[in-house]
C-alpha cells in the first residue's frame, strides 16, 4: 500500500512538471501601443497616443512593442495609459508574449 501511494505522488509530480513554467522577471524597453495596432497605428490623423487610447477603449489590450516583438501588457491601466505612445522601461514577469507589469517609467 505504501508503494502505491508513493507511485501516485511521483506520477502526479511528473505530470504537473511541464505545466509549472517559471515566470521570469525582466526589464524591457519599448513603446506603449495596443495589441491590435502593434508597431503600426492605423487611425489616420491620430497620434500614436490617441490611436492607442481609442483602440483600448474599443477593447484592445495595451501592448509593449520591443523591436519586432509585441507583448500584451497587463497591469494598472491608469499607469499604462499615461505612457500611451511613449518609450518606456517596464519591469515585470513574462509568460510567452504577455508581460505582467510591476512598474513602468519613461525611458531615458
Secondary structure, DSSP 8 states (H G I E B T S, - for coil): -HHHHHHHHHHHHHHHHTT----EEEEEEEEEEETTTTTS---TT--HHHHHHHHHHTT--EEEEETTEEEEEES-HHHHHTTTTSEEEEEEEEETTEEEEEEEEE--
